[in-house]
C-alpha cells in the first residue's frame, strides 16, 4: 500500500527508477499510467530519466500535463494522450512491467504536489489474477487504441488527433468498454495502439528553424 502524504511520492519515484534499472539491464521495462493530471516535478524528472534509460512510457493524462514528450535524448520514449468523453475519467491506473513480473496499482492520487504531499491518498496493488487480466488485456489496450476521443500531446504543447490509417474504423474506448460490460463486445476486438498524425509540412518547417 502506498500512502500520501507519508511515502507515496518516494515510493512512486522508486517504482519508476526500478523500471530504468530493468531497462539498463536488458530486462522488460515499461510504464503505463492513467491519471487526471501530471504536474509534480520530481515525478516528471524520474520519467525523463527512465525514458533516457530505455523505458517505453505511455501516459494517459486527461487534463494538465507539465511533461514534454518526444524530445530527443530526453523524453523520446514517452507518449502522452488525453481522452475526454462521456465519463469524467476519475480512474487512476499505474502499470510497471518490472522485468516481466508486472506490478499494477489502482488508487486515488494524481501526480500533483497537492495529492502527493498535502492530502491523504492511497494506491493499492491489484493481486487478483482476473482483475489484473482485465486491466492488462481490456482496459489499458482500449485506451491506448482510442482514435476517436484521444488527443496526443506533441513536444511543443499542442494536442493533435491520432493518425488513422486509410479505411481504419474509428475506435471509441469508452463506448467499447460499455459494450464489453454489456456482453456485446470482446476485448480481442481491440485494435493496435494509435499513433499521432504527422505535423503539416509548413508547421514542421517552422519548428525546424
Buried (B, 14 or more C-beta within 10 A) or exposed (E): EBBBBEEBBEBBBEBBBBBBBBBEEEBBBBBBBBBBBBBBEBBBEBBBBBBBBBBBBBBBBBBEBBBBBBEEEBBEBBBBBBBEBEEEBEBBBBBBBBBEEBBBBBBBBBBBBBBBEEBEBBBEEBEEEEEBEBBBEBBBBBBBBBBBBBBBBBBEEEBBBBEBEEEEEEBBBBBBBBBBEEEEBEBEEBBEBBEBEEBEEEEEEEEEE
